[in-house]
Amino acid sequence: MSNTNEQVRLNKYIAECGICSRRDADKLIEAGEIEVNGAKAVAGMKIGPDDEVKYKDKVIRPISKKVVLAYNKPIGVTCTERDEHAELTLGDVIDYPVRLNYAGRLDKDSNGLLLLTNDGDLIEALMRGSNDHEKEYVVKTDKKIDESIRNRLENGIFLKELNVTTKPCKVRLISDHKFSIVITQGLNRQIRRMCEAVGLKVEKLTRIRVASIELGNLTSGAYRELTHKEMLRLYKEAGIETE
């Protein structure tokens, strides 16, 4: 915690421990998965420097070093640490000494850039839709894309299943069956739904950028730590002050 002489909200403390975002921390508290001094935690409570917080029967403490990885997620890997129904999860493929969570998931059938971090505040900031962080994808489709389809995608598509119209976005044609798209939302399977609404089927969907962090030439299944310069820029984009 930034000042150990002051009390802080429990959800903020959990985020600072790298367990999850503050929003998900509230869910853990409501589910009875957090203990403070041996008793079940309650929503909205604050804790001080002498309080003991446990998650899954283990004492948790604020992280000493913030880590952010850029990971090239292969198709077939499910964005979760554990899932008995998933054939392959992040926990199966990422071998890193620090507990990490993803900041903005990719569905099982998509590949590309996934940011992994132990900083719950960064996860919260990057996943908050109101912050309008850009995410860029390259999409390959089964049918030819023309200017009329490009314009429809760019101007916003009404998604009947979600009862929402997507925000205007940037679409650039790469070839007859491939385009890049930059969105600032994170609706469930948004790009696949948008393509379906204009008569296209996605054959391949690859995320190549999140905010200022690019996939680059990172090979499938590999990860790297962000450089200090990248970290500073990403935190600035997320609106988080760094020391």
C-alpha positions in Angstrom: 0.0 0.0 0.0 1.2 3.5 -0.7 0.9 4.6 2.9 0.9 1.9 5.5 -0.2 4.3 8.3 -3.6 4.7 6.7 -6.6 2.4 6.2 -7.5 1.4 2.6 -10.5 -0.2 1.1 -10.2 -4.0 1.0 -10.8 -4.2 -2.7 -8.0 -1.8 -3.4 -5.7 -3.8 -1.1 -6.5 -7.0 -3.0 -5.8 -5.3 -6.3 -2.4 -4.1 -5.0 -1.7 -7.7 -4.1 -2.1 -8.6 -7.8 -5.0 -11.0 -7.2 -7.4 -9.3 -9.6 -9.0 -5.9 -10.4 -10.9 -4.0 -7.8 -14.2 -4.9 -9.5 -13.4 -8.6 -9.3 -12.1 -8.2 -5.8 -15.6 -7.1 -4.8 -17.0 -10.3 -6.3 -14.5 -12.4 -4.3 -15.5 -10.6 -1.1 -19.2 -11.1 -1.9 -18.6 -14.8 -2.6 -17.0 -15.2 0.9 -13.5 -16.0 -0.6 -11.7 -13.3 1.4 -10.9 -13.4 5.1 -9.7 -10.6 7.3 -8.2 -11.6 10.7 -9.8 -15.0 10.4 -13.3 -13.8 9.6 -15.2 -13.5 6.3 -14.7 -10.1 4.8 -17.7 -7.8 4.1 -18.2 -5.4 1.2 -16.9 -1.9 1.6 -14.7 -2.6 4.6 -11.3 -1.0 5.2 -8.2 -2.5 6.6 -5.1 -1.2 8.3 -1.4 -2.2 8.3 -1.8 -4.8 11.1 -4.7 -6.7 9.5 -4.2 -10.1 8.0 -5.9 -10.8 4.7 -6.3 -14.3 3.3 -7.3 -15.6 -0.1 -7.7 -19.3 -0.6 -6.3 -19.8 2.9 -3.1 -18.0 2.0 -2.0 -14.6 3.4 -1.7 -12.0 0.6 0.5 -8.9 0.6 1.0 -6.0 -1.8 3.4 -6.7 -4.6 6.8 -5.3 -4.4 7.5 -5.1 -8.1 4.9 -4.5 -10.9 5.3 -6.8 -13.9 3.6 -6.5 -17.3 4.1 -9.2 -19.9 3.2 -9.1 -23.6 2.1 -12.6 -24.6 1.3 -14.0 -28.0 -1.7 -16.2 -27.2 -2.2 -19.1 -29.6 -5.6 -20.3 -30.8 -7.0 -22.9 -28.4 -5.8 -21.3 -25.2 -8.6 -20.2 -22.9 -8.1 -16.9 -21.0 -8.4 -18.3 -17.5 -6.1 -19.6 -14.9 -8.2 -22.7 -14.1 -11.2 -24.1 -15.9 -12.1 -27.8 -15.7 -13.9 -27.6 -19.0 -11.0 -25.9 -20.9 -8.6 -28.1 -22.8 -5.8 -25.6 -22.4 -5.6 -22.5 -20.1 -3.2 -19.7 -19.4 -2.1 -21.6 -16.2 -1.0 -24.5 -18.4 1.1 -22.5 -20.8 2.5 -19.5 -18.8 5.4 -20.5 -16.5 6.3 -17.3 -14.6 7.4 -17.0 -11.0 4.9 -14.2 -10.2 1.1 -14.7 -10.2 -0.4 -12.8 -13.2 -3.8 -12.0 -14.6 -4.9 -10.9 -18.0 -5.9 -7.3 -18.8 -8.5 -7.7 -21.5 -9.3 -11.3 -22.6 -9.1 -12.9 -26.0 -11.5 -15.7 -26.8 -10.3 -19.2 -27.3 -10.6 -19.0 -31.1 -8.6 -15.8 -31.4 -4.8 -15.3 -31.1 -2.4 -12.5 -30.6 -1.4 -9.9 -28.0 -2.5 -10.5 -24.4 -1.2 -8.3 -21.6 -0.5 -10.1 -18.4 0.2 -8.3 -15.1 0.3 -8.5 -11.3 -1.1 -5.0 -11.0 -4.9 -5.0 -10.3 -5.2 -1.3 -10.8 -3.7 -1.5 -14.3 -6.1 -4.3 -15.2 -9.0 -2.2 -13.9 -7.9 0.8 -15.9 -7.3 -1.1 -19.2 -10.6 -2.9 -19.0 -12.8 0.1 -18.1 -14.7 0.8 -21.3 -15.0 4.6 -20.6 -11.3 5.0 -20.9 -11.4 4.3 -24.7 -8.1 2.4 -24.9 -7.5 1.3 -28.5 -7.2 -2.3 -29.4 -6.2 -3.2 -32.9 -6.9 -6.5 -34.8 -6.2 -8.1 -38.1 -9.3 -10.0 -39.4 -9.4 -12.6 -42.2 -12.9 -13.3 -43.6 -14.5 -15.9 -45.8 -15.9 -13.3 -48.3 -14.6 -10.3 -50.1 -14.8 -7.0 -48.3 -15.7 -3.9 -50.2 -16.0 -0.2 -49.3 -19.7 -0.4 -48.3 -18.9 -3.1 -45.8 -15.9 -1.2 -44.5 -18.1 1.9 -44.0 -20.8 0.0 -42.2 -18.3 -1.5 -39.8 -16.6 1.8 -39.3 -19.8 3.8 -38.5 -21.1 1.3 -36.0 -23.2 -1.9 -36.1 -26.3 -2.7 -34.1 -25.7 -6.1 -32.4 -29.1 -7.6 -31.8 -27.9 -10.3 -29.4 -26.4 -7.6 -27.1 -29.0 -4.9 -27.9 -26.2 -2.3 -28.5 -24.7 -0.3 -31.3 -21.0 -0.4 -31.5 -19.0 2.8 -31.3 -17.5 4.2 -34.5 -14.1 2.6 -35.2 -11.2 2.6 -37.7 -11.2 0.1 -40.5 -8.5 -0.3 -43.1 -8.7 -2.8 -46.0 -5.5 -4.9 -46.4 -6.7 -7.2 -49.1 -9.9 -8.6 -50.5 -10.4 -10.9 -47.5 -8.4 -9.1 -44.8 -8.7 -5.9 -42.9 -7.4 -4.2 -39.8 -9.9 -2.7 -37.2 -9.2 -0.5 -34.2 -11.9 -0.5 -31.5 -12.2 1.1 -28.1 -14.9 -1.3 -26.7 -14.6 -4.8 -25.3 -18.1 -6.3 -26.0 -18.4 -10.0 -25.9 -17.0 -11.4 -29.2 -17.5 -7.9 -30.6 -15.6 -8.2 -33.9 -17.1 -11.6 -34.8 -20.6 -10.3 -34.1 -19.9 -7.2 -36.2 -18.7 -9.3 -39.1 -21.7 -11.6 -38.9 -24.0 -8.6 -39.0 -22.6 -7.6 -42.4 -22.6 -11.2 -43.8 -19.0 -12.1 -43.1 -17.6 -15.1 -41.2 -14.3 -14.6 -39.4 -11.7 -17.2 -40.4 -8.9 -15.7 -38.3 -8.8 -12.9 -35.7 -5.4 -11.7 -34.4 -4.9 -8.8 -31.9 -1.8 -6.9 -32.8 -2.0 -3.9 -30.4 -3.3 -2.8 -27.0 -3.0 0.9 -26.4 0.7 1.6 -27.3 1.9 -2.0 -26.9 2.4 -3.9 -30.1 2.6 -7.6 -30.8 5.5 -7.0 -33.2 7.5 -10.1 -34.1 6.7 -12.0 -30.9 6.3 -15.7 -31.9 3.2 -17.7 -31.1 3.2 -18.9 -27.5 6.1 -16.6 -26.4 6.1 -13.7 -24.0 8.4 -10.9 -23.0 8.5 -8.3 -20.2 7.7 -4.8 -21.2 10.6 -2.4 -21.3 10.8 0.5 -18.7 9.8 3.0 -21.4 6.8 0.9 -22.5 5.7 0.5 -18.9 5.9 4.3 -18.3 3.9 5.0 -21.4 1.3 2.3 -20.7 0.7 3.6 -17.2 0.4 7.1 -18.5 -2.2 6.0 -21.0 -4.1 4.1 -18.2 -4.1 7.3 -16.1 -2.1 5.8 -13.3 0.6 7.7 -11.7 4.0 6.1 -11.4 6.7 6.7 -8.8 
